[in-house]
Amino acid sequence: MQGKVLIANRGEIAIRIMNACKDLGLDYVVVYTDADRDSRHVRLNRTGGRDKNAWRVVSYTDPNDILAIADHTLCTAIHPGYGFFSEDYRFARRVTIRDRPLTFIGPSWEVIKDLGDKINTKRVANKLKIPTIPGTDSPIYNEMEAEEIAQHLFDIQLDQGITDPSILVKAAAGGGGMGIEEVHRVEQFRRVYRQVQNYAKRQFGDGGVLIEQCLRDFNHLEVQLVCSRHNERVHFSSRNCTIQSTGRQKRIEAAPGFDDSCFAYDFDAKAVLDKIVKYSLKLANHVRYDNVGTWEWIVSRTGQPYLLEVNTRIQVENDVSARISYINDQHPNLIREQIRLALGEPIGYSQKNIKFRGASIELRIVAENPQRDFAPWIGTITRFDLPRFDWSATYTHVPSDRPYPIPSEYDPNLALALVWGDSMDEAKQRALEFINQTVIEGQDSTGGEILTNLDYLRNHLDQLLTF
């Protein structure tokens, strides 16, 4: 393959993209901020000299800086990783239609725009008869209409035998958990509706409100799709990411999404997994999805699935799916697939060539205090030893040969640890062994010892894939 990729990200995902480019024979350039000068994604490259390929930027979110470096270094493509510009359709559009166009490594900007809007995604899914959380699929501005919808949602839950029904009232233009209130009785609805509507007008300039059923007892699942610009689409099974921090940040992921060895489900687990894969492919075909993406679902205790959203990017946990997948007896590299498909190649294999076996688990190792709402820990790591096994892989930007000050500007993620086995039980035992052999030491500015979530991960392994 030919081309040169600017990697517009940091840390472990930048390193994984670097390695994927090397595998494909592609040259690359990395960027970094002052806060990240000690990161391995910088130290593995050249920050000076005529062959310099690591360039300093003020911010990872300054598009002008990023594009100026892309032009100066004659890059032909930009890989956004996850976060930052990865789901910004305006950036993707600017990259591809400028005077010196670049390839955006991800779906087309039109697809990102359509599926990045959760309201539009729900509307399209409803037209295709793909189940979504009961509620509105467009903003409501009329109080009487809103109250009728609220009453209907309460009635549905009572018919389902839910003893403590509730609904969520959301600012339609909000995001990140902002502008959301829960209502337990219809008599409370008008007051809360007006409160959310006024908040939405002040904060977002749009008083539109969404109303939907509040779901509590569920698992959070994902379906991994790989698609091409040649109208090809395959899936790499499902994964479960229900174990999350209080801020809804994933901490343990596992594949496949359900396993009968973990829990006695009140439904046919395989049939539910097959169903969410089928629905995901149906929506992907409808919008002509053309790169790697993840369809996020929630599944109730009764086995009812609801489409939550579509992530139009590579995800942190993509390798969880890859480690139970085999093409010619080899694990696929989904970042490598993402790059070559964005550069125009066909997939080159079909669904029947993909085999699934075994189980895998990903552990997100973070410097944080789970007992205090996962508050981040900031300090310097003085020892960082991760074990190595034939059945594990690790992704980290933290150096093991020198002290590493954790930048306060970013989330204190330290490493991703992947383990896999012939069964979920074996994968869990290996995950426990990996945790027990991990050694991380450090101090903060007051001399206090480092805080990590290793104990949290250890204590939650038995909750995998359960309700």
Phi, psi and omega in degrees: 000155180240151178137172180220127189252128169270124181266103186268058180201190189221175168062214188294326181291326176298320179293319179295323177292319176305312182293323178294320177297317178300317179300326182269000180075025182259139173283160182208164176228139175247159175237158180204156174258170178303322181296336184257014185297339179266359181291147179297332180293341175268314185294338178280356183236189189248118183263002179208172179089175184290335180261023180306132176227012174238119188240136181280139175233159177287322183208148175286351183249018176263102185295326181295318178297313181300314183288328177297318178291321178301318180289316182297325183264006177060038175289152180247352181210159176233129174252118185273354183066225172236157187072194179047243185267006192297331179238028179262100185294332179294318177294315180299320179294316180299318180300320190268343183245008180288172181300324174248083188293147176238159174276127174270119184277094184165188177293169176297153183297331179295319179292318178300319180296314183294315185271345177286342177269107185298326179294316179294319178301316180296320181296314179295317179300317180298321178297327180272005181061034172268126186295134174233168180300128180306132181152194184280150175243018174205156183297142177251132181244346184261125186296319182292318177297319180297319181293324177296318178296317179300314180299319179298319180291324175296318181297319179301315183293321177295321177296330179278358179083017178283120187280337180233069184291151175204162177229160176252136174249120188236143169291119186299327182269003182278186180182165178064028178084004181276140175072041179235129177229146179257138180239128183259339180223142183297335179295337179276349196297311186301316180300315182290321179302313180295322179298313181292320180297316178295320177299315182297321179296317181292315188277323189239354181071017181215118183274012179294141183232140174254147180229129179210160178295140177271120180255133184246307189268088185212166170249148180258115183242162178223148174242126182266118178248148173231123186227161181231170177281004178255024177063036177249140180214129176227165177238155176241050172067200187237164174215161183242128182229043184288330182280108187225164176284174178297338177269016179063032173265130185292143180237324175226131175237151181215152176225140002287177188293330175226154176209126185296343179286344184266332189197149176270092184289151176272022182206170177280102187300316181297320181296322179293317178297318177299322182293316182289330174295315180299314179296320181298315178295326179298314179292320179299318178296320182297319183267002181056051179300141193225026175199198179283142179198164182232129177261119184262135184229154163241142182236125182286170179299335179275356179094010179278120179269148174225128175291129182263305181192174176239129175262112186270054185198174169286145178253158178310316190267022183302328185286343175300318178289320182297329185282352171251007184247145182222131170237116187053044178064019178238141173293134174287155172252105189288336174289320176297319177299316181303316182292309186292328178289323177295330179276007169105358181286152172284165180298313175089002176206166180242177182300325182291343177276350182263123179247145180242134174201153178078199182213156179217156181222139173244133177250125175265110182268120189228143173277097185201168178246096182300336182281351177234059178056034176060036179299135181293145175256133180240130179177203182242129176278128181252340176215131184217094184241112176254134181290161177236131178223162175294339183253024180220160173215145179233147177231119182206152174255359183277124179289148179255358185253006183197161176299149182226110175285125180285123180294131179284348183285342187231166176300140184277049176288132183254319184195157168247130177243124178253132172229153179212161181200181182285343179214166178294323178300316180294319179298320179294319178296321178290323176299318178296318178297319179298313180299315184294335180261003177277133179235118177230124180232154179177174180220150173267187186292343179261002182090003178288147182288155181298145174248130176228174180262020182300318178295320178300315179298315180301316186284345183254001180299323181288348179269358180303132173061025179249166173255000000 
